[in-house]
């Protein structure tokens, strides 16, 4: 990111107020009406940890923190609405912002965390006027404030982003990389897309009704309730992991397996409906406690169930389903059947893997050799 604007460096020579011109070099207050679109540098110049009172709405182009000392910014608002719109963190000390961070003016804004310290955003984060907030970089960012409703967020890079605050309704979340955790709730009408070659998104809180979720590559893990009317599509290369606490039983919601994998470790989880749009996989992760109930199963494609620990882990609503179980559901390649009215189980023991055949053959040979040796010893005794 580059800009032609002249930057101002915090010195803290006079006091802790952003609004004191003699705290900056050169002497001027960055981001006020006279210096809109300023570039701010927070570095080692003061020679100690710093606490700065922002005080007002500061309109910036960039803020760059490269210090080995800790910086804390309190109150007010940092508004990135000019040129590069970048909050850059590349320090070994921590940067804690107890002020709202707003990106506006359209286009893209960036939170670029590459430092070995931690970037803490304790105020609210917002993208206004169709401005996308991009989390990039390889470092660690902890967002304790809320993400305002209607904000579009793109999570990329290789770093870790942890959201402890909630996402407002109508937010758009694009996951293109990194390790991303949303520990709180996401409001209704959210649009969530996971498309990562390496990385993941874990949503530990609830997701409001009407969410539109697409997992085209990478993993989305859920451990909360997904509201009514949600649509989740799992494409080839994508995995939806349902963990303890997950609940997809909301009326009108649907999981569409379109070549991807539905993985389950939850002790009990309900899915309102399942659509088989392309040959796909259900992975029970060798977890004997994993149990899943499907309200309805429809579609014309095939699903193969792998890594199951027992034959009592899948049940479904027969009356609301249109599938033919023996020709569409398999356990490690073995056709399924229905018992007890609604329980899907293998119709026969699964075919052993080649390694199992080899092990069995070796055992037969060893037993035969031992028996032959015993007969040989017996004959020798008789001859004597």
Steps between C-alpha positions, in 0.01 A plus 500: 500500500639842411395861520637842401391656829761602757485296818505615862678309777381483860760626748286549812724794587230700680220275627280206397253691283477434127363853472821670620710602201831491691454125554566451129790544263459715303281705739140467379193302601450215250152414383321819601318723252819672385696176450238255376645182353818508708749215536583422863814321620525334840860386549777487762553877506349551852722225646226347722147358497244760394134577580334749266157661540359526147213720613317573173429364154846480337487473121798307370653339198730265693607416853824302524621348827855358485605538864659256743303680773130460575261768376144552632257734322196603707159652413391675183500353153758418236340553162689377194343680206787617279742333259628164628265468801742276689551415866844338490647314797855374473629541853644265758307689767121480523260754351172539691233724348216588740333715237270426210671418170304602191579457131295710263497665159450183295745244368730309736641569843772288659594373844848365435640317805848361438670575833608246758299690761118494515258750352196552727192677362274564800273754334252428226614433143294624206517521124279784382393625157569165330853473639632144550714442810786265409690318775837407349846409624663220695463619858235478771199729533246484784176690440310549826265764360200434276498501121224738394202369304528516123880491504682285245806327646760302308735279702817405314873469555648232723441653843251436780190715549286450811167684521363508855240764420185439297432559129198714423222389266558500128878465523701334225793280603743376234769257618793471259774393743629490855362351820182682595281463808168672563430432867176699518183529292434603139181691432226392261533519124876445499685395186794271583744362243792268580748449215847424634774265382642505853312651791162480668207677662354388832172655616440422867196722548155498339426610143175688443227388264520530124877455478650409163812284552726352233803278573680455169845415639637465852308440823215671681444374856172573679423454870194722538143527371434595138171685469200413286516535125876464474654346190838326522672364187808278532690486173768251393810576709296654781420358843225594746592377849217476754638505855334471841233767532424521128130510410370527143141403575352843425196483275567546130877469535691265270844347461587423139778248440636597160812284494639603840525341843266524799707409807344435842650482848192631685341260748157590362422730210190552289490623141160620376562375147780357287520522121730268304598698189826321416684193629626598845626373836378490859794454738422388856866548599531167686300660783273247667293781653431677170128478418310687230130523413379620160145634483478437126743363242440579133697503175625249245869465589697260719655550843770276648525482880853449632677471835191384688545330834165329539190432292265714710618846406265610219123541509264687268140596432379229263170669423660827388781342296505398135829308481547129434729399788658181354603671175593844632658449843807286561725415794856475367356379171247257652134581421294620796167377624237624745419332832274596789298720267749789462852379573751488210754217537728291273325208334810285555845524655718741300753349259839483676774733383790336308718532811242292688524225237879504527491478878256211486711315245811539713314365802384196302855433386639534851236269647560246223876513553458452874266206452740343248788541741297330772426201274867476404605487866238233573627278216859534623396389847327189358809407294715516808 
